Amino acid sequence: MWECFTRSNLMSNISVPLPGVQDLCLSILFSGHHISRIRYLHTSSIKADVSENDSIFAKKIRNELESYFNRSDSQFSVLCDLSAGTEFQQKVWQSLLDIPMGETQTYGFLAKKINTSARAVGNACRHNLFPVIIPCHRVVSATGIGGYAGDTQLNQQGQINYMQIKQWLLSHEKCSVTGK
């Protein structure tokens, strides 16, 4: 399932196709025992070199994501380095981890919980460096699905359709779009 593994300057990258969303993959950048960033990429932009020498941590990331993609109820234990985010973003990202699998919460509900505005929560979700693992896809608007990674369009030609990804993730986890 994993397409690529490369090493450079103590940072490593592994990529995996995103099931249910054609021609997309997750690109996971990590160092040591924590993930530094996860991005969505077109599979055509991934290098074809494959290494059989995955580190123990790379195998752990791979196993946890494969488990999640095969069973929506699996939990992640891999560590993410939140320090690249602001103090506020880290607060929001931590609160996202409290949203149970299979449930959604509205931007407004989450905002009340951490004493801020719904727009501020949306901006922190937009800048989430760890999609899927830190589940910003479980945050919806009061009137529908909301946005994802700053995208609110349902169709984009030639670009990554983040709304399609959000819809697939919510469907995979059997989430209702109506959040608390």
N, C-alpha and C positions, 0 to 999 in steps of 0.2 A: 504494500500500500504506500509506503514512503518512497518518494521520488528522488530525494537528493540529500546529501550530507556533505557539508564543506566546513573547513576550519580556517580561520584567519585571525591573527592577533588575539589569541585566547578566547575569541568568540566563535561559536559554532552555529550553524543554521541547518535545520531540517525542514522539509516541506512534505505536506500530505494533501492529496486530493480531498476536496470537500464533497462528501456524498450528497446527492440530491440537488447540487448546483453545478451544472455542466461547466467544464473548463476552468474551474477555480480551485485553488488550494490554500491551505494555511501555511505560511512561512514563519517558523518559530526561531527566533534568535535567542541564544542562551550562552551563559558562561558559568563554569563551575557547576553549582547546584541550584541555579535559579534562572527563570525565563526573564529576558530583558525586553522582549517585544514580540507581538504576534501581528502579522499583517495578512490580508487577503491579496492574492496575486493570481493573474491569469496563468494557467499551467504552461502556456507557451513562453512565459518569461523566466521559467526555471531552468537552470543549467541541467544538462543530462548526466553529469558525472555522479556516480553512485558509489558510496563507500560501504563496505561490509564491516568496517571498524567502528561502529557506533559506540559512544561512551555509555557507561551505565545510566547516566542521567538522560541521554538521548533515548535510550530504550525505555526508560520510565515514562518520558513524555509521550513517546509513540504508543506505548501500551495503554496509557490513560486516555489518550484521544481516541484510539481505536475502540476501547471499551465504551466510551461515551457515544461514538458514532454507531456502535452496534446495539447499545442499550442506553436509552436516554436517562435512566435512573442512576448511572454510575457517578461517582464523586471524584473530584480532582484533589490530589494531595501535593502536586508539584508546586514549588514556591515561585512566586512572581516578584521581581524587584520593583516595588512601587515607587522607589525614590526618584524616578524620572518625572513623576507627577508632582503637582503642587500639593501643599498640605490639604487644601480643600478637595482637590481631585482624589487624593488618597482616602479622605474621609468618605466621599461618595462611593468610591470603588469598594471600600470595606463594607459599606452598607449594602451594596449589590450582592455580596456574598451571603447575606442573610435572607435573600429571596429564595424560598424553597424551589427545588426542581419541579416543574409542572405548574408553577404559579406565576402570575404577573403582578406588578404593582404600578400604579400611575406615577408620573413625574411629581404630581402634586402631593400624593401620599408620602412618597419618599422625602420630598422637600419638608413636609411638616415634621417628619420623624427626625430629621437632622437640622431643623430650624433654619431653612433657607428658602429660596424660591424655586419653582418648578423649572424655570429657564436655566438657572445655575446648575441644577441637577442634569438637565439635558446637555449643557455644554460639557460637563465633566464626563458624561456618558460618551459624548462625541469624541472626546480625546482619550478614551479608554485604550490603553496600550496592550490589553490582554483579552480581546474578544473571545468568546466561547468560555474560557476559564473564569473570567470575571464577567458574569452574565448580564451585560447591559441590554441584551436582546429581551430580557424579561421585564423591561420598563416600557410601558405603553402610555399613550395620551389618554386623557379622560374621554375622548370622543372616538378612539380607534387605535390603530396599531402604532401611531407615532412615527418617529424617524429611526434611523440606524446609521451610525458613523457619520452623522451630519446629512444624510440623504433622506429626502422625503418623496422622491420621485419613484414611481413604480416601473418605469422603463427608461433605460439609458442605452444608447447605441454605442458600442465600442468601449464602454467604461464598465467598471464593476457595478452590478446592480445590488447595492447593499440591502435594499428593501426585500429583494428575493431571498437573500441570505437570512434576514431576520424572520421572514415568513417561514422558511424551511426550518430554522432552529426552533421556533415556537411550535410548529407542527410536530417536529421530531420529539419534543418534550411533552407534547399533548397539552400545551398551554392554551388557556382561553385568552382572547385578546382583551377581555374586560378585566382590568386589574382593580385592586382595592384602592 
